[in-house]
């Protein structure tokens, strides 16, 4: 089943991409949630025209995303967590905590755009990937420290 994505779908594609999915996934999840539309001839023409008109706006969005990535640079964030004697974390370190640490530094990002390269399980240094744009991804370094 061919569909056109109306929004970015993690693991599937980005907005306005034409992708092939299994019919059940498209009919039962993507279409009812409003995340996609059928890729018939009319919808393909409409999407192509929208993409053409939005091309110059996309350059501005990409520039803004690159500016945020440059602002983060090689910054290392400290995330406070309760740590046991063996160095293991009680609970979890979440992307929300990482987004709040960036916000404290003056950088506003959506927590859904952050993903851990390796789940933090003990005190130490880790990295996360920040997807600002489909062409702009940045590595965020952070350190889990004991409270």
N, C-alpha and C positions, 0 to 999 in steps of 0.2 A: 504494500500500500504506500503510495507516494503522498507526502504531506508537505506543507510549507509551514515552518515554525513562525509563530507570532511573537515569541519571546525566547530568550536563551534557555535551553534545557540542558542541565549538566549531564555530560556523558552522551549527548545526542547531537547537539549543534547549536548554532547561534541564530538570532532573529533573521528571518527572511531566507534561511537555508532551505533547500529542497532535499528532503531525506526520505529514505525508504525504511519503513518500520513494519512489524508484524501487524496484521489487521486488528487483532484484539487489543493491542497496546494503543493503536491509533483511535479506534472506535470507543473503547471503554475508559481511556484515561486522557489522552492528549486533546481530542476534540471536545469532550464535555467540560474539561477544565479551561478551555479557551486558549490553550497553549499552541494550537495548530489549526490549520484549515486544509481541506482537501486540495491537492495539487492538480486541479483541472485546468483546461486551456485558459479560461477567463481569469481565474485566480493567479495563474502564472504571469499573464500580461499585466494585471494590476500590480502585482508584487514587483515586476521588473520596472514598471514606471515609478513606483514609490522608491525603489532603490536608486534609480537614476536621479530623482529629485533630491534625495537625502544624502547624496554622495558628498557634497560640500559640507554638510552638517557633521558627517562622520569624521572628516578631517579635524574639525574643531574638537570633537569628543575625544579623538585619539590624542590630540595635543594636550588636552586637559589631563587625560590619564597618564601621559608621559610626564607631565609636570608633577603630578602626585608621586609617581615613582621616583623622580629625581629628588623630590623633597624628602622622601623616606631614606634614599641613599643606602648607606651602610649602617644606619642607626640600629643599635641593640637595645631592645626594650626589656625591662625587668618586670616579671609577673610574679606576684606574691602568692604563695600556696602553703598550706599546712603540710609539713614534711615530718615523717617519723625519724627515729634514730638511724634506721638503715638507709635513709635518703629517699625512700619512696613517698610519693604524694598520696595524701588522703583525699579522696574525691577525684576530680578531673580538672584539667586546665582546658578551657573552652575558647572557641573563636570569639565569643562575646567579650571575654576578658582581654583578648588580644586587641580587639577593635576599640575597647575602652582605653587601653594603654596608648593606642595611636591617637585617640581623640584627646587625651590629656596632653599629647605633644602638639596638638593643633591640626591633626590630619584626620578628616572625616571619611571613613570607609564603611561599607556595608559588611557586616559580619558574614553574610552568605558568600561573599567573594573571597573569603579566607579559607584555606584548607591546610592542615598540618601535613608536612612531608613524613613525619614520624610522630605518633601519638606521644606526648610527654607523659612519662610514668615515674620519673624521678627528677630530683633537682639537677640542673645542668643546662647546657646550651642546646637549642633546637632551632629549626627553621620552619617557616610556613610560606606558602605560595599565595600571593595576592593577585587575582585576576581582575585587572582594572578595565581591560578591553580585550577583544579577541586576539589582538596582535600585541598587547602590552601586558606582560606578566612580570611580577617583581618578587624577589625573595625577601622576606621579612625575618630578620634574626631576632631571637628573644632568648632570655635566660630565665629559668624558673628558679626562684630563690625562696628560702624558708622565711616564714613570717616571724 
